[in-house]
């Protein structure tokens, strides 16, 4: 008879933190795409031009990144091993948007060092979720 593996408390801590973090990204995406006046008033005209001129494929990758992160977090909390590939898809999609924004547009100048630093934090967080979910799947915590 198979033994059941006890769920480590850190899975719930990481899962909830991940859900909150990714929900923030999803909120930002939603507010930007719906051009919510109150929310977008926090940005400069240059930043708004940057956000509103993104190519469709970048917006699609951005959507996959943020909503994939939300889905991955929910799957992690439900202890589903499919969380790992969902987090990987989210990470790769986020990489595509970041490479476009900082490599092929003037986002670095418009967003400045703070924007670059925040993007680095997003990268590290997303990569950490990929690694963490793969380890939890390999240990049998995720089914």
N, C-alpha and C positions, 0 to 999 in steps of 0.2 A: 504494500500500500504506500503510495507516495506521501511524503511528508510535506506539510505546507510551510512555506518560508514566511517567517514573521516580517511584516512590512516595517522597515526602519522609519523612525520618526522623521529623519532628515528628508525622506521622500515627500512627506506632507509639507514640510517647511519649504523645500525647493519648489514643490508644485504650486503652493499658494503664492509664494514670492514671484514665481514665473507667471502665474495667471495675472497677478496685479501688474507686473511690469509690461507684459504683452497687451493687457487691456488698455494700458496707457498709450501704447503705440497704435492700437486699433482705434482708440478715441481720436488721436491726432490725425490718423488717416481719414476717418469719417468726417471730422470737422473740416479738414482741408479739402476733401473731395466735394463736400456739400457747400463749400465756401461760406461757412457760418460767419456772419459779419462780426459778432462779438469776439469769437475766438481768433479770427484772422486779423483783428485790430491790434493784436500783440506783435505783429510782424511789420517790417519796413516794406516800402513799395518795391524795393529790389528783391527782397525775399519772396514777396507775393508773386512777382513776375517769374522768379525761378520756379516756384511751386506750380504755378498755373501753366508753365510752358514745358513741363516734362513730357517727353514722348509717351505714347500710349503703352509701349512695352515696359517702360520704367514704372509707370503707374501700376501696371499689371503685376510686375515683380514686387513692388511695394505692398500691394494687396496680399499676394502670396506670403510675403514675409510676415506681415503683422497678423493676419488671420490664421496663418499656419502656426505662428507662435501661440496664439490663443488656443487653437485646437490641440496643439502638442501639450500644452499645460493641462488641459482638461483630460487628455488621454493619460498623461503621467499620473494625475490624481486618481484616475480610474484603474491604474496599474496595468495599462495596455502597452505591450511592447511596440506597437505601431507608432507610439509616441516618438521613438528614435528616428525613423525615416521622415516623419512629419517635421520634427525639429531640423533635420538635415535639409529638407526642402525649403523651410523657412530661412535657414542660414544661407543657403546658396542664392536664394532670391534676394536676400538682403545684401549679399556681396555684389550682385549685379547692379542693384540700385546705387550702392556706395561707389562702385567703380565708375559708373556713369557720372554720378554727381560730382565726384572729386577728381575724376580723370578726364572727363570729356565735356565738362561744363565749368562755369566759373563759380560753382558753389563754395569752393574753398575761400575765395575772396569775399563772397556775399555773406557767408555764415561765420567766417573768421575762425580763430583758434578754438573757440568754444564749440562751434559746430563740429569741427574735426575731432575734438576730444570726446564729445558726446557720441559721435559715430564710432569711435574706438571702444567706448564702453559698451555700446550696443553689440559690436562685433564680439567682444570678449564674453559678454553675457550669452549671446546666441551660441557661440562655440562651446561654452561651458555646458549649456543645456544639451547639445548634441552628445558631448562626451559623457555627461552624467547619465542621460537616458540609455545610451548604449551599454554603459557599465551595469546599470540596474537591470537591463534586459539580459545581459550575459550572466548575471548572478541569479537569474530566475525570479527576481522580485516582480518584474513585469511579465505578464502572461499573454 
